[in-house]
Amino acid sequence: MKVLIVLFSLILLSLDVVVADNLKIEFTADDSYSIEVAKIEVGDTIEWLPTNKGHNVEFLAGPNMDPLAEKSDLDVSHSVTFALPGVYLYQCTPHGNMGILGLIVVGNNFNNLDKIEEVELSHVAKSVLQRLIRIAKSNK
Ligand SMILES: [Cu+2]
């Protein structure tokens, strides 16, 4: 009986881990993403909501670009499920040069941070990226 209870709680525990969370990020009125650094788990989904006009989501780097290749149209909601751990960098296509960037850390995995830091960016965007990386690392 004890074994059964242990097994049952193990199943419950693993179910808990599998259930994916859904995080919503908005385009704010001051032209940034409402969450600039998102820390999520593998299998979680992020949905960007077009709460302010003229923005989109375009991935610049991640551990695997295959599922990210497409960029979203302006002013539509956009959902991505993150199957691989690592750091992902995205921008708003028309405003990336002005530093409208977002960082996502999946599974608290920073293994591909070098590649993220190698991405060609404008001066302003580079300093925004450095700030976002600092935030991401500070609440590891
Ligand atoms: Cu924009």
Residues whose N, C-alpha, C, O or C-beta is under 5 A from the ligand:
A	BS01	CU	G54 H55 N56 C92 H95 I100
